[in-house]
Amino acid sequence: MTRPFDLSALVPVAPGWSVDWARIWPLWPELAALDTCPQDPLHHAEGDAGTHTRMVVEALVGSPEWRGLDPEDRATLFWAAVLHDVGKPACTRAEEDGRITSAGHSRIGAGIARSLLWQAEAAFPLREAVCGLIVAHQLPFWLIERSDPARLAIETSWRCRPDWLCAHAMADAEGRVCADQQRLFDNIALTREQFREVGCLEGPFPFANDESRVAFFEREDRDPHFAAHEEFRCTVTVMSGLPGAGKDHWIARHMPEAPVVSLDAIRAETGTKPTEDQGRVVQMARERAREHLRAGRDFVWNGTNVTRQNRGRLLRLLRDYGARIEIVYLEPAPARLMSQNRTREASVPQQVIETLAAKLEPPLPEEAHLIRLEVENR
């Protein structure tokens, strides 16, 4: 694991605003890999992804908009620029016609960045803001060309801050050599205006209530201005966190009387190892959940639920029964997590935890009516 270090100490400051590449580039092997990662010369005539990344960062640091932000916000945008293309080496492919593509690098890169920043013990808000920007960093180049840009703008506003996203995109466009650079600048400007027009340039779109937000992300035909009726059959608390995060302890402390559907408990009942097929365990857990849902009982679902895909299957079930959904996300600092895991009756190998951490996707507000963050490093 990477040793923790002070991210803020490497962010350029006045009066020189110089980027200390000699200290930044050796931080992670994933940055060095960018120097040998080719790019399509049509969009990146400047050369490899490492050259592009350094050009983007220098463009950002030279921006009056970036220099005018407060230090924490400057740090967020700075590290998003440093890491924005970190997924390219894993995604870059040569097409049959000789073109080079890196499809999917934004999503893959966000996962890599989250793992790196988690190991570095970056503050949770900075880390997740950086990852949100990385996931969406190409969007301002083409949002305005989509069939429903207003909806896409609203969705994006709940995943990252739109004005920061546009500022990053400007640096990304400036930090390259390409024939269509002016088109990128124009599209970014139009995207900024689209965010402004729907009322979410500087923050999330203001839904009428929690159900309106969840339903909007659930259905493509949903009017974002519609105030949904909030009446639920029960409330389900969904635990989320890596092994050793303290989910059992949280339940015992905060909801000791609540019924619990626990995947660990079912594995113990059935003698199923975590490395074995989990189909039977999940099926039994879902049936127990249905019993509570049909009865309209509040209960807790206790599992790791650390990826959006994994949570999604459960959340759809809960929505089908008209439940209010609250997700409790637990994240101790890495050292504490490993220590707590070692003291568990059934500890998980460190390599398994690091693998899960690389896939980690903390819950977003679009997934549930309420997200409770219990994060040690905030």
N, C-alpha and C positions, 0 to 999 in steps of 0.2 A: 504493500500500500504506500501511496505517496505520503510523505510527512506533511503535517499542517504548516502553512506559512501565511504571512500577512498579505493578502491580495491588494489591499488598499495602498500598501507601500510602493507598489510597482506602477500605480496609475500616474501618468505625467501631471506635473503641477506647474503653476506660474513661478517665475516669469519665462522659463525656457521652454516648458511644455515638451521636453524631449522624451522619446520612447527608449527605454533601456533594453534594447533587443538582446544584448549580451546576457542579461539575467532572465529575460522572459522566455526566449526561444528554447533554452535547455530545460525548462520546467517539466515538460512532458515529452516523451518520445512521439506522441501523436502530432505535435507541432513540427518536429523535424521531418516526419513522414510527408508533410505537405510540400517540402522542397523537391521531392521526386515524383510528385503527383501531377501528371499532365492535364491540360485543360483544352477544350475545343478552341482553336485559334480564331474562330468566327466571333466568339463572345469574349475570349481572353487572349488577345494577341500579346499580352505582356508576358505570357509563359506559364510557369508552374503555379500551383495553388499557394505555395509559400510566398512567392513574389506578390501574388494578388493580395494575400492576407496582410502583408506588411504595408502595401499601398493603401488598402482600406483603412487600416488603423491610423496611418499617417494622415489620411484625408479626414478622418473623424476628429483626431486630435487638433487638426488645424481649423476645425469648424467653429465659428463664433457661437453657434447654437450650443454645441457641446461644452465649450469653455464657460458658458453662462449658467450651466447647471450647478446644483450643489454637489459636494464631493461624492456622496453616496450614489447619486444618479449618474455622475460621470463614470464612477467605477463600474456600474452595471453596463452601460453602453460600451465602455472600453473592453471589458472582458467578453462581451457578446461579439465585438468585432474581432478580437484575437481568436476566438473559438468558432466563429460562424461557419467555417468550411471544414471543420475538423472531421466531418464524416465523409469527405470526398475520397480519401484513399480507399475506404472500404466499398465505395459505390462506383468508382470510375471504371468505365468499360469502353472499349473501342467497338464501334458499329461496323457492319459489313461495308458500308460506303466510305469508311475512313474517318467518320466523325467520332468525337469523343463525348460520352455522356456520363453524368453523375447523378442520375435520377434517384431520388430518395435520400440524398445526402443531408437534407435539412432535418428530417426526423431522426435518422441514424446519428447525425452529429449532436443533436440535443441530448440523446441518451449518453453518448460518450462524454460530452461536456458535464452532464449531471454527475456521472461517476467520478470524473476527475475533480470536480469542485466539492463533491461529497467527501472524498478522501482528503482533500486539502482543508476540510472543515470550514468552507466558506459559509457565511451567514445564509440561512435558508431563504430569506426574501431576495437577496442578491442572486443566489444560485438559480432560483426558479424564474426570476425575471430574465436572467441571461438565457435560460433554456427556452422560455417562451418566445423570445426574440429570434433565437436560432431556428426554431421550428417554422416560424412565419417569415423568415428574412427575405424570401424571394417574392412574397405576396404583393408588395407595392409595385412590382414591375408589371403585373398583369391583372390585378384586381378589377380595374376599371373596364377591362375587356370581357369580363364574365357576364353571364345572362342576368344575374341578380347581385350586383355589387353591393347594394345596400345591406342585404342579409349577411353577406360574407363579411362586411365591415362590422356589423353588430356582433357576429360570432367571434371575430378576431379580437374585439375590444375586451372580451372576457378572458383572453388567453395571454395577451401582452398589452403594453401601453401603446396605443396607436401613434402618438406623436414621436415617441422614441423609435418605433418601428420605421417610420418614414425617415427619421434622421439617420438611422443605420443604413437604410436603403440608399440614401444619397451618397454616403461614404462608399458603399459597395459599388455604386455606379461610377463614382469618381475614381475608384481604385482599380481601374481596368482600362484596357485599350481595346476598343471595339467600334464598328462602323455605326451602330445604332445607339450610341450613348445619349444623344439628345432625346431620342424616343423614350429611353429609360427615365431621364429627368422629367419629361412631360408627364409620363404615367405616374410617377411618384407624386408630382404636384396634384394631379387629378385625384389620386387616391387619398391624399391628405384632405382635399376638399370633400370627398365622399364621407370620410370619417366625421368631418365637421358638420356636414349636412344632416347626418342622422343623429348627431348629438353625442358623439363618443370619441372625440379626438384626444382628449386628455384623460380618459378613464372609461370604465365599463358602461355600456348602454344601460340606462335606468329602467329596468323592468318594473311593472306595477307591484309584483310580489314574487315570492320564491317559486310558487307553482308556475307562474307565467314564464319565468326564466327556464325552468326545467323543461316545460312543455315546448318552448320555442326550439330548444336544441334537439328535442325529440322528434318534432314534426316539421317538415320543410314548408308546409303551407300555413304555418302558424303566424298570425299577426303579432308582431312584437309589442304593439301598443294595447293588446287585449288584456284586460285584468281577469285572470283566471279565478274561479271559485276555489277556495281552499277548505276542503272538508275531507279528512282522511280516515280510513278505517282503523289504522293503528300507526305507530311509529317504530321503524326498524333502525337500530343502531348498527352500522356496518364498521367493523374494525379493519384498519389498514396499517401495515407496518412490517418491516423485515423481521425474520426470526430473532428473538431476543429483545425486541423493542419494548416489551412490557405490556402487551395487550391483556393477558390474564390478570395482571396486577391492576391495570386500569379498570377492568370490569369489576373486580372484587372491591375496589375502592369506591367507584362511582355508581355502579348499578348492581349491588350485591343480591338483590331480590329478583332481578329480571331473568326470565328463561334465556338460555344460551344455546345456540346451535353452533357447536365447535367442531371444526374439521379435525383438529388434533385429538379430541375426545373420541370421535368416531374411528379414527385410525387406531387408537388404543383398543377400542372395543373389538374391532375386526382383525387386529393384528397386521394391519397394512403399513408397510414401511413408506416413508416419504418418497423414496426412490422408485417405488413400484407404481403400477397403473392406479390412478386415483378415481377412475370412473365410478366404481361402486361407492366410494366414500362420498363423492359429490352428489350422487343420486340419493343416497340416504339423507344427506344434509338438506337437499332441496325438498324432499318429502316432509321432513320435520318442519322446515320453514313453512311449507304450505299448510300444515296443521295449524300453526300459529296464525297465519294470514287468514285462513278461513274462519277462525274463531275471533278475529279482530284483536288479537293480543299483541302488545308491544313485546319485542324480544331483541336479542343481540345476535348478530352473525359474526362469529369469531374465526377469521382466517387471515392470511397474509394480504391478499388483495392489493398487490403492489403494482399491477399493471392495469391500464385502462381496459384492455380486452378482457382480462380476468374479472374485473368488477362489472363490466358491461352485462355479462350473462346473468349475474345475480340481480343487478339493478332492474333489468327488464322484467324479471319475475316479480319483484317487489312492486313495480309500477303497475303490472297487470292486475294486482290485487288492491290497488288504490292506497298504498302505504305512503306515509311521509318518510323520507329517507334522510338520515343523518349519518355522515361518515366521520369517524374519529381516526385521524391519522397521527401515528406516533413515530417520532424520529429522535432517538438519543444521538449524541455525538458518537462517531465511529468507535472510539476506544471504549466508551461505556457500553455500546451495543455488543461488542465482542466479549466484554467482561460479563454482561448479563447472560449472554448466550452460553458461556462456559459453565455457568452455575445452574442451568436448566437441567431437569431430569433427562430430557432427550435433546442434547445439544446438537447443533447443526454445524458441519465442518465450515471453517472460515472461507474456504474457496467457494462453497455453495452460496454463502452470504454475499461474497463479492460478486458472484455471477448474478445473483438476484438484484444487487445494488446497481449493476450495469443496465438492468432492464427497468429500474424503478421509474414509476410515473406517479408522483403524488396526485391525489384527486383534485379536480378542478371544480369551480362553482357550478358549472353546467351539469355535473353528474348527480347532484343531490340538492335537497332543499337547504341543508346546512352542512358546512365543513368545519369540523373542530380540529385545529392544528395544535398538537402537543409536541412542540419541537424544542429541543434543548438549545441548539445553536441558532438563535434568532437575531 
